[in-house]
Amino acid sequence: MGRWAELWTEHRPAPLSLTDTEILDWLGEYCDQAIYTRPTPEYTGGFTLFCDDIKTSAATLRAAVCLAAAKWKEVNE
């Protein structure tokens, strides 16, 4: 069962810790689109970012950018 769970679980790198200025710079340089979805009774809501062919979602803009930056770094290193 452990191997099956490992294969079906999305690998997510640890989000980077970015300052406010770094977040704004990163959004301006790498992000094509940012969408905010309002919470509903069925969905918690949050931000979805589309950055250089990487789609990332999180509850806050900060969390979404930090995770997207970590994914981008992992792909491009």
N, C-alpha and C positions, 0 to 999 in steps of 0.2 A: 504494500500500500504506500510506503514512503516514496518509492521511485515514481509511482503514478502521480502523487501529489506534487513532487518536484517538477515533473514534466509539464503539468497543467497550471502551475503557479507562475504568474508573471514575475520576471526578475525586475526589481526596481532598485536602482542605485540609491544610496543615502543622499538625501537632498543636500545641496551645498548651502553654506551659511553666507548669504550675501547682504551687503548693506543696502540701504534705501537707494543710494546713488547707483550702485552696481545693478540693482534690480531694474531701475529705469533705463540705464545704459543697455542692459541685456535685452530688455523688451524692444528698445528702439533698433538694436542691431540684428537680432535673430528672429523676432516674432512677426509672423505674417498677419495673425488674427487672434484676438482675445474675446471670448464670449462669456458673459455672465448669465447664469441661469438662476432665476429666483426659486427659492425653496417652495415646495408644495407638500401636501400630506404624504405623497408617495416618493418624493425625491428631496434629498437634503440641500440641493442647490450648490452653487460654487462657480469656479472659473475653469474654462477649458481653453488651453492655449494651443495654437498651431504654429510651431517654430521649426523652420527648416525640415519639413517632413516628419516632425516629432509631435505627436498629440499627447498632451498631458492635462490631467484634471486634478483639482484639489479644492478644498473648501474655501481657501483664501487665495488672493492674488499672490501674496508673498510665497506661500507654500507651492503654488503651481509654478512660479518662476524658478524657485530654488530646485524643484524636482526636474523641470525641463532643462535647466542648466546642467544638472548632474547627468541626465540622459544624453545631452548633446556632447558633454565632455567625454563620456564613456564611448560614444560612437566615433568621435573624432580624434581619439588618442591612439 
